């Protein structure tokens, strides 16, 4: 999959995850989370469900897997980067 496809899938998945999770990372942050989420989601789909090449182009399955990975990534970043209560 070309870099442009990764960016488009990352944009869509990151934007959707930001809408669902209310991330507030901005457009660039959502794109980055979507791209990294695509990698995380693709890895998890391959490791847990045996799906080869889970994120392989601009299609609904790739966007859904990247979205799931971005949601997982947002949840992890929220757990790690909690503001301190003083």
C-alpha positions in Angstrom: 0.0 0.0 0.0 1.4 3.4 -1.0 2.1 6.2 1.4 -0.9 8.2 0.0 -3.2 5.3 0.8 -1.8 5.1 4.4 -2.4 8.8 4.8 -5.9 8.7 3.5 -6.8 5.6 5.6 -5.1 7.3 8.6 -7.0 10.5 8.0 -10.3 8.7 7.9 -9.6 6.3 10.8 -8.1 9.0 13.0 -10.9 11.4 12.3 -13.5 8.8 13.2 -11.7 7.7 16.3 -11.3 11.4 17.4 -15.1 11.8 16.9 -16.0 8.7 18.8 -13.4 9.1 21.6 -13.4 12.9 21.7 -9.6 12.9 21.5 -9.0 16.6 20.9 -5.6 16.0 19.3 -6.3 18.2 16.2 -6.3 17.2 12.6 -2.6 16.4 12.4 -2.7 14.5 15.7 -5.7 12.5 14.5 -3.9 11.6 11.2 -0.9 10.4 13.1 -3.0 8.4 15.5 -4.9 6.9 12.6 -1.7 5.9 10.8 -0.2 4.4 13.9 -3.6 2.9 14.7 -3.6 1.2 11.3 -0.3 -0.4 12.1 -1.5 -1.5 15.6 -4.9 -2.6 14.2 -3.2 -4.5 11.4 -0.8 -6.2 13.8 -3.6 -7.2 16.2 -5.9 -8.4 13.4 -3.1 -10.6 12.1 -2.0 -11.9 15.4 -5.4 -12.5 17.0 -7.6 -13.4 14.0 -5.1 -14.5 11.4 -6.1 -11.9 8.9 -3.2 -11.5 6.4 -2.6 -7.9 5.1 -5.4 -6.5 7.2 -4.8 -2.9 6.1 -4.2 -3.2 2.4 -5.8 -0.3 0.7 -8.6 2.2 0.8 -11.5 0.0 1.6 -14.0 -0.3 4.5 -12.2 -3.2 6.2 -8.9 -1.4 6.2 -10.6 1.8 7.6 -12.4 -0.3 10.3 -9.2 -2.0 11.4 -7.2 1.3 11.5 -10.1 2.8 13.4 -10.1 0.1 16.0 -6.3 0.4 16.3 -6.6 4.2 16.7 -9.3 3.8 19.4 -7.0 1.4 21.3 -4.1 3.9 20.9 -6.2 6.8 22.2 -7.4 4.7 25.2 -3.7 3.8 26.0 -2.5 7.4 25.6 -5.3 8.6 28.0 -4.3 6.0 30.6 -0.6 6.9 30.3 -1.0 10.7 30.1 -3.5 11.4 32.8 -3.3 14.8 34.3 -2.1 14.7 37.9 -4.6 15.5 40.6 -3.3 17.9 43.2 
